[in-house]
Amino acid sequence: MSTPVQGRNALAEEILRGVGGPDNIESLTHCATRLRFQLHDGAKVDQKALDKLDGVMGTVPQSGDRFQIVIGGAVARVYSEITNLPAMVGSGKQQAKSDAEVKAEIRAKGRGRFAWVDNVFEYLSDSFRPLMGVLLGSSLIIAIASALDAFGVIDFRAADKSATWVFVDAMWRSVLYFLPIFVAYNAAKKLKVDPWVGAAVMAAVMTPNFTGMMSDKVPGVTSHTNETLGTTEYVAHVFGMPMQLNDYGGQVFVPLLMVAVLALVYKGLQRIFPESVHMVFVPFFSMLIMIPVTAFLIGPLGIWAGNGLGDGLSWLNNNAPIVFAIIIPLLYPFLVPLGLHWPLNALMLQNISVLGYDFIQGPMGAWNFACFGATAGVLLLSFRHREKEMRQTATGALAAGLFGGISEPSLYGIHLRFKRIYPRMLVGCLVGGVIVGVLGGVNTDAFAFTSLLTIPVFDPMVKYIIAITASFFVSMALVYFSDFRTKEERAAFNAERDAAEAAERGDDAPATEESAPAAPAAESTGTGFELAAPVAGRTIGLDEVSDPVFASGVLGGGLGIEPDDGHVVAPVDGELVTVVDTGHAFGIRTVDGIEVLIHVGIDTVKMKGEGFDVRVETGQKVTAGDVLVEVDLDAVRAAEHPTVTLMTVTNTAEFAAVEPRTGVHVSTGDPVVTVRR
């Protein structure tokens, strides 16, 4: 008898054991709520043990040695933990995505007009998202130290701090200093390059051997002082060529650019060398090429970009201070994700040393609090829409921001993942910057993290408070009232959440006329909304279809139709929030908030669109009876897939009843499902 599993990795290990171990796994994928295993031998599965695990909602054995485990909303995390177990290394190759996986991807994100913009955001997001835990941990250490500094317990910026506080500095600086190596690892993984090669290339220019050359005492090294930034630049002559030496600690633009080039080199080498020697020669030549390229070219380019920016801002503040106050908060949201804001810290310190005050941190506060306001808007929405994981992420990020002045948890954990946030956050940045500029600027005589605790160091304090308050609440309001998800993403997420919650409650079947709570007679007849048949044929109950997930009601109440023909139409008036490229699934949302899923056939995604002539596109408004797709049913049968067309109300939990009419023959457009509030 299995005992409840304690801990997340323990759950992953128990699941792995329950399916027969890593050697029994041919491939593993996941959809919105389920782990999907393709096994070598389905008989090795211990289904009873899996069903008893704390964290497993149910199991679904399938033909062909396939096996599904229903996890719910935490499926992505559990999938990641399983695939990262040491025992899973080399355990199998991924197969083609199933229809559930395609639906999950459609739900997970909406694509923009320009694919390259989406790709850049995804590259940035996936390079930083795995680091959220350590980033948040280090930022909270900073927040505690900043609070102690604000209350006069310690001098957080003192040069002669005791060993205790130097050690505390090391606790949080470890993450920020070595961030380039972490980013290089994740970025390489994102681009399907050996992540350890990416990390090794970046680490090479951060070793004590490399940084130790930054001294006039080293033969072949010369120095030059940057008067604006107050920094000393060193140039080493290596192999007879000049190499600019830099401290790359905290620089993330350099590893992002380096890995993009590394991916080209690495994959090119894979094509050159036979697969049998890839392990030796591809990493070897990748490092041999990319370490010098990074040291001589890519690294200095990143530093030069940051230094050039610092020089330009100094000139702008001297010649157009009002414009400067507006530009700074608008510029920072793009500098921070790339690490190009770090040289400005040197400029801030130089200003304080030479002028006795700094003019950058005041308007920079408008950006920070606009960032935190956007996070607050996300947090409010996470409560409203019951997004548990987002609520946890936003709570930690907001605490790190307001009390520690750290924007990275908000940026990397939330904002870069949802591109709708940035335009709304920029409005808050603009409002705060305009206020700072119009009121005559805000200065500080200290290098401070722009948080609630450091407000007193800014002068005039009242002006600063007005500016950051406006930035915060403008961003928060814009994000909250317009959402950080698109309408399609929100509808899909809420439907997925409702399905997961229903599974957790044990609602194994959709509400029907017999099982739904009784409603008053007048309400039953007065609030019913009819869904028409999307295709002609004989109606059947969901419990009769061969897909166990539809049959369980997890995807909502509804019915199936054994079609007479392949002419599939819209069953209601509404907006198409989902149209998959393969033409087998469509999601429609009505003005009344009913979310309808039409799914043509079972596992027809494997046909990759063959036999499906799609007539509509995502975002299109349709009227009941409009053609969605023309399907070649003979092709579906030839591919050995069931032709049953399924129609469900994915947000069934929001209604009193979803009443299907089963066991009858219908024509296209006949009423077949009644939805009651």
Secondary structure, DSSP 8 states (H G I E B T S, - for coil): ------SHHHHHHHHHHHTT-GGGEEEEEE-SSEEEEEES-GGG--HHHHHTSTT--EEEEETTTEEEEE--TTHHHHHHHHHTSGGGTT--------HHHHHHHHHH----S-HHHHHHHHHHHHHHGGGHHHHHHHHHHHHHHHHHHHTTSS-TT-TT--HHHHHHHHHHHHHHHTHHHHHHHHHHHHTTS-HHHHHHHHHHTTSHHHHTT-STTSTTEEEEEETTTTEEEEEEEETTEEEEE---TT--HHHHHHHHHHHHHHHHHHHHS-GGGHHHHHHHHHHHHHHHHIIIIIHHHHHHHHHHHHHHHHHHHHH-HHHHHHHHHHHHHHHGGGTTTHHHHHHHHHHHHHTSSBSSHHHHHHHHHHHHHHHHHHHHHHHHTT-HHHHHHHHHHHHHHHHH---HHHIIIIITT-TTHHHHHHHHHHHHHHHHHHTT--EESS----SGGGGGGEESHHHHHHHHHHHHHHHHHHHHHH-SS-HHHHHHHHHHHHHHHHHHHT--S---TTTS----HHHHHHSEEEEE-SS-EEEEEGGGSS-HHHHHTTT-EEEEEEESSSEEE-SSSEEEEEE-TTSSEEEEE-TTS-EEEEEESSSGGGGTTTTEEE---TT-EE-TT-EEEEE-HHHHHHTT----EEEEETTGGGSSEEEE--SSEE-TT-EEEEEE-
